């Protein structure tokens, strides 16, 4: 088994995730304005909400919108596509078009804490408004006869004075003008903020001031604003920080401030602009100001920067409305809680992952959530908390492949082999001819080629059944060893990936590379005139296999167009990781997205991809259909029951035709009973992963025991049987020896019966 994440380190797995990190525009802003949320409101034409957000973040929106020098312009990523967003113009628009300007009223009881603000400039006023709105007793001391500080030299007082009055109307703030404080000991306070402006009195405290929390060496005293050389808008940012630091001090006595409120000026986001379309900057048509419509149009140019690399390529993140950091946090928490809703959600999330690894390929921080969810399945399995129903069918199918359908033979006349063909469990299940014709071709070209038909162990690995997986790997290694350790020829990318990880000593080669090197025979069929190669996700890092398939398709006459998500960016078709059982709605979404990625037909080299797409009506061919000249005119893929029969067909036909071995059937056919399954019921059986043999066994057991219900109105029998962890229900009608299935169902509930339950009353 590959090395797993250490449990005690799991919570740090996605620590480098940058989803939700502040974008470049926000980091450029002296008060870290949350631009994306502001833009989102304007895009929707919600100017009052945009104003409220602007007000919450800047305290004095009417001042900021007129004073802002737009430092964000230099760092707006839009400049690398066309032109930057006119954020200042949008701020002015939200101030102009809002329907309400009154600040929030918190209706809090007066707090018995006295705050001294020294300096009535923009920094001191910002801190005073925030604290006063929370009902602290705030006194602002100003040595001159007016408030506003350096605003008098920057803006018309008819702009900033009414704005200050407006925003302070609900705040518990009083002013002491013409009052110069020469010593902090001259005033009474529980906490104080020194904001005396450039060249103002720092009371000998600025040298020891912490630039993040604004705390000084004196307990309860904080210092900021232009005393620390801030720009005018920076006064607001520091006033807000001082408010948070003071409130923390008043509550718990700490001087360290609140780190979440500190200014972040370094952007961690990495934006991929390769798919961003150009959009001309909107020019204001009315006296240099936007109309409502123009503001909305300009806002829509904003990319609302965030790292969405993982959610862009994989549906699981949007489906659960969550991102890696939160998913990891919830998963780690679920290890310590056994019954909570969060534990249940985390378990379903980790079992909904395709485990394909595309998120790591696309993530700028190389976070592999597929690896995380894979390993957490094992943690859950060890804790007996992994729902077995999510993986039961696939593991039972794996048992079938490695028992009834399994066989391993060296070529006729050989005791060992230079090569062994490993078709996997699904190649022959999809179409027996894929295996039979390929093996015939291999014998013609590499005469000592052996064959092992079985499952590589992926279902056990995905289902976190460690013992079964190790048992399977040991069995395959032993068979390979007995054949003389031959080179393994893989048709299935997943099988090749499993061998490379768990039996690395077995040298492997792609079947398609050999076919490409030998060249197409005269038996091949023409390919689609134009098509896309859909690369299976397990072929992600196998460039040789990818190129060989493209060469074969091109030689067969197909003009190929690349999907955006192809080669190393290959997306899972939805089948991987047993997602369908854990999350049917997500599976459906994934499949629909894959088949709509292009209107062109697909050529693939994974039968799971092919059958998944054919089931949904997508025109799709396996590369072996082309190579061997096979028809692909079926209306859809074989049923799950037929897939089992197909694997037995491969085993039976090859053993008899090549080695002269008659295979004994595992069960004698019951010729006295004929069962008819309507197409709609068969479709439901495939969705619910109910096999025909499950239906037959349920009916036989109930018919033999007599334990069945009879509905006289519909002339229908109702029977059930528990097989493993699943209880199967079958409704059927009998006409002579003919049994017609009316409905099927399955669940994990166990029905406990006594003889009295079935006694006629």
Beta strands, then each sheet from edge to edge (+ up, - down):
strand 1: 114-118
strand 2: 137-141
strand 3: 173-176
strand 4: 191-194
strand 5: 221-223
strand 6: 407-409
strand 7: 419-422
strand 8: 450-453
strand 9: 487-490
strand 10: 508-510
strand 11: 530-534
strand 12: 559-560
strand 13: 601-604
strand 14: 620-622
strand 15: 674-677
strand 16: 709-711
strand 17: 716-723
strand 18: 726-735
strand 19: 738-747
sheet 1: 3+ 2+ 1+ 4+ 5+
sheet 2: 6+ 8- 7- 9- 10-
sheet 3: 12+ 11+ 13+ 14+
sheet 4: 15+ 19+ 18- 17+ 16-
end
